[in-house]
Amino acid sequence: MTAQHRLVPHEGQDGTFARESANSNAGFQSISLQSDQVETHGPDAFRIGMRRLASGVTIVTAAAEDGLSGLVATSVASVSVHPPAILVCVNRFGTSHEAIKQSGHFCINVLGQADREVAYLFSRPNNHATRFQSSRWSSLRTGAPALVDCLASFDCRISETADAGTHTVFFGQVLETRLWADSIKPLLYWDGAYRE
């Protein structure tokens, strides 16, 4: 027989819950669960859950009419190898969203452990004027900034967009891929911090 489960508040004040299991052969049996193990719903639980997903760190850049723009992004994924295509999800309320949309292109720069300070620089909202002053910035076919010596740069032309809640999904046709470094030591992000 298939067991049925339900969560009920625990008598104690330790933040635990009891899961009661029932089947046709037995009565309810209580199993204690810590409150952080209980499945919850809503945006806060979703954000906490997603923070537990380790992701590679990228800087997504664009060269718009009013200047260079860029942001730190972890929502990046390969779409296709033939033809090469990639996507990035960008918050519509972020300062780089319009630059990417209006320019029609973007460059995804995959960061290594040596690029942690670049990630911090692009994470801070007040550093727009100094983000591209380093001599490490170059450009590929679209003119969007490419970070020399990062793990890889994907220079893209926007092929399609899709609205998804608070974000726009930008699909990019990869025009050029540059592998800058032989050493592959990626910078990762999880639980609210950059990690190696």
N, C-alpha and C positions, 0 to 999 in steps of 0.2 A: 504494500500500500504506500501511497505517496504521503509523506509527512507534510503537515501544514504548520506555518510559523506565524507568530505575531509578536510585536514588541510591546512590552508593558513597562511602566515605571517600576523601578526596583524600590524595595522598602527602605534601603539604606540611603545615606546622603553622600555617597561616594561618586555620584555622577554615572553610575552604571544603569543598564537597562536589563530586563530579563526577556529572553526570547522563549516563548512557550511553544512547544512542539506537540502536536496531537496527531494520532492516527487511529485507525479503527481498533487496534489491538491494545492501546494504552491510553492513560489519561495524559494531562498536560505535564510536561517536564520543563522546568525553568532552567535557562542557561544564562549566566551573567556575561554581559558584554560591556566594555568600557564605552563611555559616551562618544569617544573619538572614533569608535568602530561602527557607530550607528549610521546608517545611510540617511542623509538629510537632503532636503531640496532647497532650491533658491540660489541666488547669485553668489552669496558668500561661500556656501559649500562648494559651488562650482569652481570659484576662484582658488579656494584652498586645494581642491583636488587637482586642478591644473598646475599649481605650483609644485606638485609632486612629480610632474612629468619633466624629466631632464631634457633640455633642448640645446642644440647648437646655437651660437650667438652670431648674428650678422649685423652689418651696417648697410642699410638700403639708402641709396643716394639718387639724386636727380639734379639735372642742370636746367633750371627754369629761367624764364626771361628776367625775373627779378633777383636771380642769384642761385647759389648752390644750396641744396637742402639735404638733410639726412636724418635718419632715425635708427635706433636699435630695434631689431626685430627678431623674434624667435619663431614666429608663425610663417615658416617658409617650407615649401615642399616641392619635390620633383613632380612634374606632371607627365612628361613624355620624353623618351630618348630620340624617337624618330617621328617628327622633328623634335629637336631639343626644346623643351618648354618647362617653365618653372612658375610657381605662384608665391605671392606674399600677401598677407592680410594686414591692412593698415587702417587704424582708427580714423574715421572721417573727421573727428574733432582735433586730430593731431596737426601740428604745424607743417608737416611734410606732405600731407595728403594731397593738397591742391597742387603743390609743385610737381608731384609724380603724375597726377591726372592731367595737368595742363601741358607738361612737357612731352607726354606720350612715351616715356621711356624710364628705365630705372636700372641701377647696377646693384646687385647683391654681392656683398663682400663678406666672405666667411672668415670669422676671427679665430686666431690661434691664442694660446695661452699668453704669448708675448704681447697681445693686443688688448689686454685688460684695461689699460689706461685710456685707450681710444673708446672702449665701450663706456667707461665712466664719463668721459667727456661728452659723448652723444646722449647719455642718459640724463644729464643735467639740463634743465629747461633754459637756463640763462646763458648758455655758452654758444649760441648760434654764430656769433661773429668770429669766434676763434676755432671752430671745429675743423676748418679746412686750411689752416695756416701751416700745418706740418708739410714738410717737403716730401712726405711719403705718398701724397695724392697725385695721381696721374689720371688719364682718361683713355677710354677705348673707343669703340666705333660710335656710340651715341653721344659721347661727350659727358656722360654722367661720371662723377668721380669714382675712381677705382683705387683701392688701398694697396699700394705696392707692398709686397712681402707678407700679405695676409695669406691664408691657406688657399683661397680661390676667389676669383671674381667672375660673376655671370652678368654680362652686359646685355640688356634686354630691350626690346620694343614691345609696348603693350599691345596684345592681340585681342584681349577681351577683358571685361570687368563684370563683377557680380556684386550686388548688395547683399550683405549678410549681417543683419542686426546693426550694431554700431560701427561695423567695419565694411570696407570695400576689399574684395578679393581681386587683386591685379594679376592677370595671367600674362606672362611674358614669353615672347619668342626669343630664345637665346641667340644672339647674333655673334657673340664671341665669349669663349671661356678662357680665362688666364689662370694657369697654375703657377703661383709665384714661389711657393716654398716646397722643398723636398721633405722637410720634417713635418709630420702630421701630428700635432699636439693641440687638439681643439679646445677652445674655451667653451665651457658649458654653463647653463643657467638652470638652477632649480631651487625651490624653497626660498625665493627672494634674494638670491645671491649668485655672483659669478663664482664658478668653481673649476678646478682642473681635474 
